[in-house]
Amino acid sequence: IGKSFAYLIPAALFSTANNARVVISTNTINLQDQLINKDVPDLQRALGLEFQAAVLKGRANYLCPRRLENFHRRGPESAEEMRVLGKTMVWMQETKSGDRADINLNGAPERDVWRRISADDEACTQETCLNRMGGACPFYRARLAAQSAHIVIVNHALLLADVATGNRVLPEYDHLIIDEGHHLEDASTNALSFRVSQFEVVRMLRELGSSSSGVVGWAVRSVENLISPSDMAAFNQIA
C-alpha cells in the first residue's frame, strides 16, 4: 500500500460526508497520473465508495481542437510537423482526455510542434472554444470535471499559478493536501519569480529608448508641450 492512501482515504471520506472539495497537490505530473489512473480507482473498489475525482493540469498539457484545425488546414511544413499531425489525428480517435501524457512525442522538435497545437493560448475562452467546438475542448472539459469533483488532483506549479492569479485557475476549495511537500519551496521560487539575462536587460533598455526614441521618446513627445524648456533641457541631459 502506497503512502498516498494515507491521505486519499480521509480525503475521500471527508469530501463525500461533507460535500466538500479537497485539492491534492503533487510535485510531478507523473504522480498526478498515478493517483488518478491507479490509486483512486483502487480506493473506490476497496471502499465501495462513490466519489468523483478529477485531475487538472496546465493548459499546455491539453490539445486545442481549434489550433489543430488551423494547423491541419495550413498543412505540415516539416517532417516533425507531419509526424505529430499524423500521430495526433490517430490519437484523437482514441483519447478521452486530450492529455499529452497519452500521446508519444519523441524529442524536443515534436514537443515544440505540440506547443503550437496545445491549449496554451490565453486568448482562448470557454465561450470561443468550448462552445464553438461543440464541447470538444479537452482543457475546458477538464475544468468542468474539476468543478464537480470531490477530489481535484493538481501539481504544485498549477496550485501556485492559482495563488498568483488570485484563485482564478482552480475551482473554489477550502481543504488542501500537499504531497511531496519538500519540493514546494523550489516550486514556489520557480512559479513566483522570474529570471532576466544581460541580453534581455539590454533589449528592454533599447525598447525604452531615450528622450528622442523608443517608449521614452514617445512619452516625452506626448507631453513636451506641458514641460518647460528648462525642465526639458535638464531631462535631455539625464536621458
CYANA upper distance limits for C-alpha pairs under 8 A (distance plus 0.5 A):
  1 ILE  CA      5 PHE  CA      7.62
  2 GLY  CA      6 ALA  CA      8.44
  3 LYS  CA      7 TYR  CA      8.21
  4 SER  CA      8 LEU  CA      6.52
  4 SER  CA     35 LEU  CA      8.32
  4 SER  CA     39 ASP  CA      8.16
  5 PHE  CA      9 ILE  CA      6.16
  5 PHE  CA     39 ASP  CA      7.99
  5 PHE  CA     43 LEU  CA      8.30
  6 ALA  CA     10 PRO  CA      7.84
  7 TYR  CA     11 ALA  CA      6.46
  7 TYR  CA    177 ILE  CA      8.16
  8 LEU  CA     12 ALA  CA      6.44
  8 LEU  CA     40 VAL  CA      8.14
  8 LEU  CA     43 LEU  CA      8.46
  9 ILE  CA     13 LEU  CA      6.71
  9 ILE  CA     43 LEU  CA      7.94
 10 PRO  CA     14 PHE  CA      6.31
 11 ALA  CA     15 SER  CA      6.41
 11 ALA  CA     22 VAL  CA      7.06
 11 ALA  CA    151 ILE  CA      7.99
 12 ALA  CA     16 THR  CA      6.67
 12 ALA  CA     51 PHE  CA      7.36
 12 ALA  CA    150 HIS  CA      7.93
 12 ALA  CA    151 ILE  CA      7.71
 13 LEU  CA     17 ALA  CA      6.54
 14 PHE  CA     18 ASN  CA      6.48
 14 PHE  CA     19 ASN  CA      8.47
 14 PHE  CA     20 ALA  CA      8.01
 15 SER  CA     19 ASN  CA      5.82
 15 SER  CA     20 ALA  CA      5.15
 15 SER  CA     21 ARG  CA      6.34
 15 SER  CA     22 VAL  CA      7.02
 15 SER  CA    150 HIS  CA      6.19
 15 SER  CA    151 ILE  CA      7.89
 16 THR  CA     20 ALA  CA      7.40
 16 THR  CA     51 PHE  CA      7.00
 16 THR  CA    150 HIS  CA      7.34
 19 ASN  CA    150 HIS  CA      7.72
 20 ALA  CA    150 HIS  CA      6.83
 20 ALA  CA    173 TYR  CA      8.23
 20 ALA  CA    174 ASP  CA      8.46
 21 ARG  CA    149 ALA  CA      7.39
 21 ARG  CA    150 HIS  CA      5.14
 21 ARG  CA    151 ILE  CA      6.27
 21 ARG  CA    152 VAL  CA      7.92
 21 ARG  CA    172 GLU  CA      8.40
 21 ARG  CA    173 TYR  CA      6.09
 21 ARG  CA    174 ASP  CA      7.60
 21 ARG  CA    175 HIS  CA      7.30
 22 VAL  CA    150 HIS  CA      6.73
 22 VAL  CA    151 ILE  CA      5.41
 22 VAL  CA    152 VAL  CA      6.87
 22 VAL  CA    173 TYR  CA      7.02
 22 VAL  CA    174 ASP  CA      7.63
 22 VAL  CA    175 HIS  CA      5.44
 22 VAL  CA    176 LEU  CA      6.27
 22 VAL  CA    177 ILE  CA      7.95
 23 VAL  CA    151 ILE  CA      6.29
 23 VAL  CA    152 VAL  CA      5.30
 23 VAL  CA    153 ILE  CA      6.43
 23 VAL  CA    154 VAL  CA      7.76
 23 VAL  CA    173 TYR  CA      7.46
 23 VAL  CA    175 HIS  CA      6.81
 23 VAL  CA    176 LEU  CA      5.35
 23 VAL  CA    177 ILE  CA      6.73
 24 ILE  CA    151 ILE  CA      7.68
 24 ILE  CA    152 VAL  CA      6.66
 24 ILE  CA    153 ILE  CA      5.33
 24 ILE  CA    154 VAL  CA      6.69
 24 ILE  CA    155 ASN  CA      8.48
 24 ILE  CA    176 LEU  CA      6.42
 24 ILE  CA    177 ILE  CA      5.24
 24 ILE  CA    178 ILE  CA      6.52
 24 ILE  CA    179 ASP  CA      7.68
 25 SER  CA    153 ILE  CA      6.47
 25 SER  CA    154 VAL  CA      5.36
 25 SER  CA    155 ASN  CA      5.32
 25 SER  CA    156 HIS  CA      6.11
 25 SER  CA    159 LEU  CA      7.40
 25 SER  CA    176 LEU  CA      8.07
 25 SER  CA    177 ILE  CA      6.74
 25 SER  CA    178 ILE  CA      5.51
 25 SER  CA    179 ASP  CA      6.42
 26 THR  CA     31 LEU  CA      7.11
 26 THR  CA     32 GLN  CA      7.08
 26 THR  CA    153 ILE  CA      8.19
 26 THR  CA    154 VAL  CA      6.90
 26 THR  CA    155 ASN  CA      5.02
 26 THR  CA    156 HIS  CA      6.23
 26 THR  CA    178 ILE  CA      6.91
 26 THR  CA    179 ASP  CA      5.47
 26 THR  CA    180 GLU  CA      6.35
 26 THR  CA    181 GLY  CA      8.29
 27 ASN  CA     31 LEU  CA      8.09
 27 ASN  CA    155 ASN  CA      5.79
 27 ASN  CA    156 HIS  CA      5.72
 27 ASN  CA    157 ALA  CA      8.12
 27 ASN  CA    179 ASP  CA      7.71
 27 ASN  CA    180 GLU  CA      6.33
 27 ASN  CA    181 GLY  CA      8.18
 27 ASN  CA    183 HIS  CA      6.94
 27 ASN  CA    184 LEU  CA      7.86
 27 ASN  CA    187 ALA  CA      8.35
 28 THR  CA     32 GLN  CA      7.15
 28 THR  CA    155 ASN  CA      6.55
 28 THR  CA    156 HIS  CA      8.23
 29 ILE  CA     33 ASP  CA      6.74
 29 ILE  CA     57 LYS  CA      8.42
 29 ILE  CA    154 VAL  CA      8.50
 29 ILE  CA    155 ASN  CA      6.86
 30 ASN  CA     34 GLN  CA      6.79
 31 LEU  CA     35 LEU  CA      6.63
 32 GLN  CA     36 ILE  CA      6.82
 32 GLN  CA     55 VAL  CA      7.47
 32 GLN  CA    153 ILE  CA      6.81
 32 GLN  CA    154 VAL  CA      7.19
 32 GLN  CA    155 ASN  CA      7.53
 33 ASP  CA     37 ASN  CA      6.27
 33 ASP  CA     38 LYS  CA      8.41
 33 ASP  CA     55 VAL  CA      8.39
 34 GLN  CA     38 LYS  CA      5.90
 34 GLN  CA     39 ASP  CA      6.95
 35 LEU  CA     39 ASP  CA      5.22
 35 LEU  CA     40 VAL  CA      6.23
 35 LEU  CA    153 ILE  CA      8.42
 36 ILE  CA     40 VAL  CA      5.96
 36 ILE  CA     41 PRO  CA      7.77
 36 ILE  CA     53 ALA  CA      7.73
 36 ILE  CA     54 ALA  CA      7.56
 36 ILE  CA     55 VAL  CA      7.12
 36 ILE  CA    153 ILE  CA      8.15
 37 ASN  CA     41 PRO  CA      7.18
 38 LYS  CA     42 ASP  CA      6.61
 39 ASP  CA     43 LEU  CA      6.59
 40 VAL  CA     44 GLN  CA      6.65
 40 VAL  CA     53 ALA  CA      8.03
 41 PRO  CA     45 ARG  CA      6.78
 42 ASP  CA     46 ALA  CA      6.63
 43 LEU  CA     47 LEU  CA      6.47
 43 LEU  CA     48 GLY  CA      8.46
 44 GLN  CA     48 GLY  CA      5.97
 44 GLN  CA     49 LEU  CA      5.79
 44 GLN  CA     50 GLU  CA      7.10
 44 GLN  CA     51 PHE  CA      8.09
 45 ARG  CA     49 LEU  CA      7.78
 51 PHE  CA    149 ALA  CA      8.17
 51 PHE  CA    150 HIS  CA      6.81
 51 PHE  CA    151 ILE  CA      8.48
 52 GLN  CA    148 SER  CA      8.05
 52 GLN  CA    149 ALA  CA      5.23
 52 GLN  CA    150 HIS  CA      5.75
 52 GLN  CA    151 ILE  CA      6.99
 53 ALA  CA    146 ALA  CA      8.11
 53 ALA  CA    149 ALA  CA      5.75
 53 ALA  CA    150 HIS  CA      6.40
 53 ALA  CA    151 ILE  CA      5.14
 53 ALA  CA    152 VAL  CA      6.34
 53 ALA  CA    153 ILE  CA      8.06
 54 ALA  CA    142 ALA  CA      8.05
 54 ALA  CA    145 ALA  CA      6.73
 54 ALA  CA    146 ALA  CA      5.86
 54 ALA  CA    149 ALA  CA      6.54
 54 ALA  CA    151 ILE  CA      6.89
 54 ALA  CA    152 VAL  CA      5.48
 54 ALA  CA    153 ILE  CA      6.68
 55 VAL  CA    142 ALA  CA      7.85
 55 VAL  CA    146 ALA  CA      7.53
 55 VAL  CA    152 VAL  CA      6.16
 55 VAL  CA    153 ILE  CA      5.09
 55 VAL  CA    154 VAL  CA      6.60
 56 LEU  CA    142 ALA  CA      6.70
 56 LEU  CA    143 ARG  CA      7.33
 56 LEU  CA    146 ALA  CA      7.36
 56 LEU  CA    152 VAL  CA      7.44
 56 LEU  CA    153 ILE  CA      6.66
 56 LEU  CA    154 VAL  CA      5.86
 57 LYS  CA     61 ASN  CA      6.94
 57 LYS  CA    154 VAL  CA      6.65
 57 LYS  CA    155 ASN  CA      7.68
 57 LYS  CA    158 LEU  CA      7.27
 58 GLY  CA     62 TYR  CA      8.26
 58 GLY  CA    158 LEU  CA      6.73
 59 ARG  CA    118 SER  CA      7.74
 59 ARG  CA    119 ALA  CA      5.63
 59 ARG  CA    120 ASP  CA      5.28
 59 ARG  CA    121 ASP  CA      8.19
 59 ARG  CA    139 PHE  CA      6.96
 60 ALA  CA    115 ARG  CA      7.14
 60 ALA  CA    118 SER  CA      5.89
 60 ALA  CA    119 ALA  CA      6.06
 60 ALA  CA    120 ASP  CA      5.02
 61 ASN  CA     99 ASP  CA      6.19
 61 ASN  CA    100 ARG  CA      5.86
 61 ASN  CA    101 ALA  CA      8.03
 61 ASN  CA    118 SER  CA      7.30
 61 ASN  CA    119 ALA  CA      7.90
 61 ASN  CA    120 ASP  CA      8.45
 62 TYR  CA     98 GLY  CA      6.00
 62 TYR  CA     99 ASP  CA      5.29
 62 TYR  CA    100 ARG  CA      6.50
 62 TYR  CA    118 SER  CA      6.05
 62 TYR  CA    119 ALA  CA      6.06
 62 TYR  CA    120 ASP  CA      8.41
 62 TYR  CA    138 PRO  CA      6.56
 62 TYR  CA    139 PHE  CA      6.14
 63 LEU  CA     68 LEU  CA      8.19
 63 LEU  CA     98 GLY  CA      5.92
 63 LEU  CA     99 ASP  CA      7.15
 63 LEU  CA    100 ARG  CA      7.63
 63 LEU  CA    117 ILE  CA      6.68
 63 LEU  CA    118 SER  CA      4.90
 63 LEU  CA    119 ALA  CA      6.07
 63 LEU  CA    137 CYS  CA      8.13
 63 LEU  CA    138 PRO  CA      6.94
 63 LEU  CA    139 PHE  CA      7.94
 64 CYS  CA     68 LEU  CA      6.63
 64 CYS  CA    117 ILE  CA      6.27
 64 CYS  CA    118 SER  CA      5.43
 64 CYS  CA    119 ALA  CA      5.03
 64 CYS  CA    137 CYS  CA      6.80
 64 CYS  CA    138 PRO  CA      7.64
 64 CYS  CA    139 PHE  CA      8.16
 65 PRO  CA     69 GLU  CA      6.47
 65 PRO  CA    117 ILE  CA      8.23
 65 PRO  CA    133 MET  CA      7.77
 65 PRO  CA    136 ALA  CA      7.61
 65 PRO  CA    137 CYS  CA      6.81
 66 ARG  CA     70 ASN  CA      6.88
 66 ARG  CA    129 CYS  CA      7.57
 66 ARG  CA    133 MET  CA      7.71
 67 ARG  CA     71 PHE  CA      6.53
 67 ARG  CA    116 ARG  CA      7.90
 67 ARG  CA    117 ILE  CA      5.61
 67 ARG  CA    118 SER  CA      7.75
 67 ARG  CA    119 ALA  CA      8.36
 68 LEU  CA     72 HIS  CA      6.47
 68 LEU  CA    117 ILE  CA      5.70
 68 LEU  CA    118 SER  CA      8.48
 69 GLU  CA     73 ARG  CA      6.62
 70 ASN  CA     74 ARG  CA      6.71
 71 PHE  CA     75 GLY  CA      6.70
 71 PHE  CA     76 PRO  CA      7.98
 71 PHE  CA    117 ILE  CA      7.75
 72 HIS  CA     76 PRO  CA      7.75
 72 HIS  CA     85 LEU  CA      7.92
 76 PRO  CA     81 GLU  CA      5.64
 76 PRO  CA     82 MET  CA      5.70
 76 PRO  CA     85 LEU  CA      8.01
 77 GLU  CA     81 GLU  CA      6.89
 77 GLU  CA     82 MET  CA      7.87
 78 SER  CA     82 MET  CA      6.74
 79 ALA  CA     83 ARG  CA      6.69
 80 GLU  CA     84 VAL  CA      6.69
 80 GLU  CA    109 PRO  CA      6.94
 80 GLU  CA    110 GLU  CA      6.24
 80 GLU  CA    113 VAL  CA      7.75
 81 GLU  CA     85 LEU  CA      6.44
 81 GLU  CA    110 GLU  CA      7.74
 81 GLU  CA    113 VAL  CA      6.64
 82 MET  CA     86 GLY  CA      6.60
 83 ARG  CA     87 LYS  CA      6.63
 83 ARG  CA    110 GLU  CA      8.40
 84 VAL  CA     88 THR  CA      6.42
 84 VAL  CA    105 LEU  CA      8.02
 84 VAL  CA    110 GLU  CA      6.82
 84 VAL  CA    113 VAL  CA      7.49
 84 VAL  CA    114 TRP  CA      7.77
 85 LEU  CA     89 MET  CA      6.62
 86 GLY  CA     90 VAL  CA      6.95
 87 LYS  CA     91 TRP  CA      6.47
 87 LYS  CA    103 ILE  CA      8.22
 88 THR  CA     92 MET  CA      6.41
 88 THR  CA    103 ILE  CA      8.16
 89 MET  CA     93 GLN  CA      7.60
 90 VAL  CA     94 GLU  CA      7.81
 91 TRP  CA     95 THR  CA      6.48
 91 TRP  CA    103 ILE  CA      7.37
 92 MET  CA     98 GLY  CA      7.89
 95 THR  CA     99 ASP  CA      8.40
 95 THR  CA    102 ASP  CA      7.88
 97 SER  CA    138 PRO  CA      6.46
 97 SER  CA    142 ALA  CA      8.16
 98 GLY  CA    102 ASP  CA      8.17
 98 GLY  CA    138 PRO  CA      5.74
 98 GLY  CA    139 PHE  CA      8.35
 99 ASP  CA    103 ILE  CA      8.12
 99 ASP  CA    138 PRO  CA      7.97
100 ARG  CA    104 ASN  CA      8.43
105 LEU  CA    110 GLU  CA      6.31
105 LEU  CA    111 ARG  CA      6.73
106 ASN  CA    110 GLU  CA      6.39
106 ASN  CA    111 ARG  CA      7.74
107 GLY  CA    111 ARG  CA      6.94
108 ALA  CA    112 ASP  CA      6.49
109 PRO  CA    113 VAL  CA      6.97
110 GLU  CA    114 TRP  CA      6.79
111 ARG  CA    115 ARG  CA      6.83
112 ASP  CA    116 ARG  CA      7.41
113 VAL  CA    117 ILE  CA      7.45
114 TRP  CA    118 SER  CA      6.40
115 ARG  CA    120 ASP  CA      7.70
119 ALA  CA    124 CYS  CA      8.13
119 ALA  CA    139 PHE  CA      7.28
124 CYS  CA    128 THR  CA      6.89
124 CYS  CA    129 CYS  CA      6.79
125 THR  CA    129 CYS  CA      6.46
125 THR  CA    130 LEU  CA      8.14
126 GLN  CA    130 LEU  CA      5.49
126 GLN  CA    131 ASN  CA      7.21
126 GLN  CA    140 TYR  CA      7.04
127 GLU  CA    131 ASN  CA      5.93
127 GLU  CA    132 ARG  CA      7.60
128 THR  CA    132 ARG  CA      6.24
129 CYS  CA    133 MET  CA      6.17
129 CYS  CA    135 GLY  CA      8.49
129 CYS  CA    137 CYS  CA      6.90
130 LEU  CA    134 GLY  CA      6.80
130 LEU  CA    135 GLY  CA      5.29
130 LEU  CA    136 ALA  CA      6.78
130 LEU  CA    137 CYS  CA      5.67
130 LEU  CA    140 TYR  CA      6.91
130 LEU  CA    141 ARG  CA      8.35
131 ASN  CA    135 GLY  CA      6.20
133 MET  CA    137 CYS  CA      7.15
135 GLY  CA    141 ARG  CA      7.87
136 ALA  CA    141 ARG  CA      8.05
137 CYS  CA    141 ARG  CA      6.59
138 PRO  CA    142 ALA  CA      6.57
139 PHE  CA    143 ARG  CA      6.88
140 TYR  CA    144 LEU  CA      6.60
141 ARG  CA    145 ALA  CA      6.68
142 ALA  CA    146 ALA  CA      6.69
143 ARG  CA    147 GLN  CA      6.80
143 ARG  CA    170 LEU  CA      8.43
143 ARG  CA    171 PRO  CA      8.44
144 LEU  CA    148 SER  CA      7.22
145 ALA  CA    149 ALA  CA      6.75
146 ALA  CA    151 ILE  CA      8.40
146 ALA  CA    152 VAL  CA      6.39
146 ALA  CA    171 PRO  CA      7.35
147 GLN  CA    171 PRO  CA      6.00
154 VAL  CA    158 LEU  CA      6.86
154 VAL  CA    159 LEU  CA      7.15
155 ASN  CA    159 LEU  CA      6.78
156 HIS  CA    160 LEU  CA      6.55
156 HIS  CA    184 LEU  CA      7.22
156 HIS  CA    187 ALA  CA      6.90
156 HIS  CA    188 SER  CA      8.48
157 ALA  CA    161 ALA  CA      6.64
157 ALA  CA    187 ALA  CA      6.82
157 ALA  CA    188 SER  CA      8.22
157 ALA  CA    191 ALA  CA      6.86
158 LEU  CA    162 ASP  CA      6.74
158 LEU  CA    169 VAL  CA      8.19
159 LEU  CA    163 VAL  CA      7.04
159 LEU  CA    170 LEU  CA      8.12
160 LEU  CA    164 ALA  CA      6.60
160 LEU  CA    187 ALA  CA      8.46
160 LEU  CA    188 SER  CA      7.15
160 LEU  CA    191 ALA  CA      6.90
160 LEU  CA    192 LEU  CA      8.13
161 ALA  CA    165 THR  CA      6.69
161 ALA  CA    169 VAL  CA      7.51
161 ALA  CA    191 ALA  CA      7.36
162 ASP  CA    166 GLY  CA      6.73
162 ASP  CA    167 ASN  CA      5.14
162 ASP  CA    168 ARG  CA      6.36
162 ASP  CA    169 VAL  CA      5.29
162 ASP  CA    170 LEU  CA      6.64
163 VAL  CA    167 ASN  CA      6.05
164 ALA  CA    192 LEU  CA      7.57
165 THR  CA    169 VAL  CA      7.74
167 ASN  CA    171 PRO  CA      8.42
167 ASN  CA    172 GLU  CA      8.13
180 GLU  CA    184 LEU  CA      7.92
183 HIS  CA    187 ALA  CA      6.68
184 LEU  CA    188 SER  CA      6.45
185 GLU  CA    189 THR  CA      6.78
186 ASP  CA    190 ASN  CA      6.72
187 ALA  CA    191 ALA  CA      6.51
188 SER  CA    192 LEU  CA      6.27
189 THR  CA    193 SER  CA      6.28
190 ASN  CA    194 PHE  CA      7.71
196 VAL  CA    200 GLU  CA      6.62
196 VAL  CA    201 VAL  CA      7.43
197 SER  CA    201 VAL  CA      6.87
198 GLN  CA    202 VAL  CA      6.76
199 PHE  CA    203 ARG  CA      6.68
200 GLU  CA    204 MET  CA      6.61
201 VAL  CA    205 LEU  CA      6.69
202 VAL  CA    206 ARG  CA      6.72
203 ARG  CA    207 GLU  CA      6.77
204 MET  CA    208 LEU  CA      6.68
205 LEU  CA    209 GLY  CA      6.71
206 ARG  CA    214 GLY  CA      7.78
207 GLU  CA    214 GLY  CA      6.02
207 GLU  CA    215 VAL  CA      6.97
208 LEU  CA    213 SER  CA      8.42
208 LEU  CA    214 GLY  CA      5.66
208 LEU  CA    215 VAL  CA      5.24
208 LEU  CA    216 VAL  CA      5.99
209 GLY  CA    213 SER  CA      5.63
209 GLY  CA    214 GLY  CA      4.65
209 GLY  CA    215 VAL  CA      6.57
209 GLY  CA    216 VAL  CA      6.23
209 GLY  CA    217 GLY  CA      7.09
210 SER  CA    214 GLY  CA      6.95
210 SER  CA    215 VAL  CA      8.41
210 SER  CA    216 VAL  CA      6.15
210 SER  CA    217 GLY  CA      6.16
210 SER  CA    239 ALA  CA      6.21
211 SER  CA    216 VAL  CA      6.22
211 SER  CA    217 GLY  CA      4.89
211 SER  CA    220 VAL  CA      6.79
211 SER  CA    235 PHE  CA      8.30
211 SER  CA    236 ASN  CA      6.73
211 SER  CA    239 ALA  CA      6.38
212 SER  CA    216 VAL  CA      7.97
212 SER  CA    217 GLY  CA      4.87
212 SER  CA    218 TRP  CA      8.08
212 SER  CA    220 VAL  CA      8.22
212 SER  CA    221 ARG  CA      8.47
213 SER  CA    217 GLY  CA      4.73
213 SER  CA    218 TRP  CA      7.23
214 GLY  CA    218 TRP  CA      6.79
215 VAL  CA    219 ALA  CA      6.76
216 VAL  CA    220 VAL  CA      6.66
217 GLY  CA    221 ARG  CA      6.64
218 TRP  CA    222 SER  CA      6.69
219 ALA  CA    223 VAL  CA      7.09
220 VAL  CA    224 GLU  CA      6.00
223 VAL  CA    227 ILE  CA      7.26
224 GLU  CA    228 SER  CA      8.48
224 GLU  CA    232 MET  CA      8.00
227 ILE  CA    231 ASP  CA      6.85
227 ILE  CA    232 MET  CA      6.69
228 SER  CA    232 MET  CA      6.64
229 PRO  CA    233 ALA  CA      6.61
230 SER  CA    234 ALA  CA      6.80
231 ASP  CA    235 PHE  CA      6.64
232 MET  CA    236 ASN  CA      6.70
233 ALA  CA    237 GLN  CA      6.90
234 ALA  CA    238 ILE  CA      7.04
235 PHE  CA    239 ALA  CA      6.56
